Amino acid sequence: EVEGLKLTSPATTWAVLGAVLGVDDLVVLGDAILRCPRIPGTSRRERPPLGTREELEEAIGRGRRRGLPRLRATLALARDGSASPPETHMRLALLRAGLPDPELDIDVRSGDGRFLGCSEVGYRRYRVVFEYESEHHPVDRRQWNRDIEKYRDYRAEGWEPVCITAHLLYRRPSEFGRVARNALLAAGWRPE
């Protein structure tokens, strides 16, 4: 209850939306609930998550839920670490392209331990990260300069940043899958 208004918990809201939303949107919402934001370069958390995996599981089990199979499939895909819907969509697209489950919220450091940056999605083992470049990146001069420097520093330490735009991710998903696969293959990944 907030100021006399009865509300549902984030987990219950997610479960109720199982009858309405598609799998990708439910995964985005599940990721947002599970996310425990971290200060990049540290292990310090900014706040607790809005809910836990156990709370999501309990919400599925309460009452008669429409969309139950979708909720179960979604819960299996939900992760902590995704800071935005495009990051979740990128992760799901990598899985659909037959690539391994990527890590989220990856700190990249130099050989001497200096923090170079934090990347949304990637494969530490292969030193490949995927950077979602939203529309504000090129028009925000500070952000654009930080990104260019970060990618230069990454490459100097043997990391390969792969920049992804909304156009590639949403309008050309098979091309995104090909780009991602080629980056991983070039870094030494081999399909099983």
N, C-alpha and C positions, 0 to 999 in steps of 0.2 A: 504494500500500500504506500503510495506517495501522495502526500497532501490530501488524503482521503479518497484518492482514486485507486481502485483495485487494478493491478496490472499482472500480466503473465510474466514468468521468468523468461530470460533469453532462450533457455532450453525448451520450454513449453511452446514459446512462439515459433521456434524452428520446427518442432514436431507438428504443430498445427498447420504450418505452411507446406508440409509434406504432401498435402492433397492438392496444392495449387501450383507450386514451383517445380520446374524441371530439375534434373539431377545436378547440372552445373551450378544453377543458382542456389540450390540447397547446400552444395559443397562450399560455395562462396560464403554463405551465411554461417555454416558450421565452422569454417576456418576463422571467421570474424569472432565467433563466440569463444573458440578455443585459444585465440591469440593472446599471448601474454607479452606485450611489447617490451623490447629490450633496448637498452642504450647501446648503440653500435660501438664495437670495440671493447665492450665490457660484458660481464654476465649479470649486471644489475638490471632488474626489471622495473619498468615505469609504473606498472599497475598490475593487479591480478587479472586473470582472464574473466570474461563475462560469464563463463560457465566451464564445466569440466566434461570430459568424455563420459564419465559416469553419469552426470546429470543429463546429458543427451540420451544415453541409453535408458535411463529411468523414464524420461519423457516419452520415449517410444513405447515403453511398456505400460504407461498409464492409460486406461480406458481403451476404447476402440479407435484406432488411428486409421484414417483413410490415407492411402499412399504408403502403407507400411513397408512393402518391398523396396520402394524408392528410398525411404528413410534409412533402412538398413544398409543399402548399397552406398548411400551418401555418407553415412557415418564411417564406413570402412575407408572412404577416400579423404575424409576431413583431417587436417593437420594444423598444428600450431606453427607459426612462423610466417604465414602469408599476410602481408600488410595491406593488400588491396585486391579487388576483384580481378584486375588483369594478371596479377601474380598467380592467383589460383587458376585462372584460365590457362596461363602459360604452363603451369605444372600439369594440368589435365591434358593439354595438347601434347606435351612430351610423352606422357604415358600412352596416349592414343597412337602416337607415332612408333610405339614399340620400344621406347627407350627406358632405361632404368628409372626408378623413382628418384627424383632429384632431392638434394638437400635444400632447405629454405633458410634465409636470413644468415648468409655466410660471411663471416669476417675474413678478409684477406689481409695477410701480413707479409712484410718483406722477410728476407732470409735472416735479418737481425732482429726480427720481432716488431718492427714498426708497423702500426696500423695504417693500411692503405685505403681501406674502404669496406663497405658492407654491400653485398650483392643479394638480390632477391632470391634467385633460383640458380642452382648450379651443381656441379659435380667436383667436389674437392679433389677426389682421387685423380681426375683427369685435368684438373686446373682449368676448367671451362665454366664460365658463368654467363647467365643470360640476364641482360639488363633491359627492362621495359622502359622505352623512351616515350613518355606521354607528350602530349602537345605542348605542355608548358616548358619542357626542357629547353628547346631551342630559343624560346622567347624570353626566358629568365636568364639574363646574362651571367649572374653568379652561379646558378645551377649548371648552365652549359659549360662554363669554365671549369667548375669542380669536376664535372663528368669527364671532360677531355683529359684533365690532369690525372684523374683516377685511372682511366683506361691506359694512359701512357705508363703510369706506375705499375699497373697490373702486368702489362706486356713486358716491362723490364724485369719482372720477377717470374716470368714464364707462364703467366695466366693468359687465357684467351677470353676477352669479353666479347660476347655476341649481342649486338644491339638489335632489339626487336621493337617494331612499331605496331600500333593498333591495326594498321592496314595489313601487315603481314600476318599477325596473330588471328585476326577475325575474318578477314576477307580472302586470305590465301593460306589456310591452315595446312594444306598438304605441302606447300612451299616452305612454311615454317618448319614442318617436320623434317623436310629434306635438309634445310640449313642446319638444324640442330643435330641431325644424324651425322652430317658431314663434319661438323665441328668436333663431335665426340670421336668419330673414326680417326680424324687427323691427330687427335690427342692420345690415341692408343686403345680406345674402347673397342671391343669385339663382341658382336652379338653372340649369345649362347645358342 
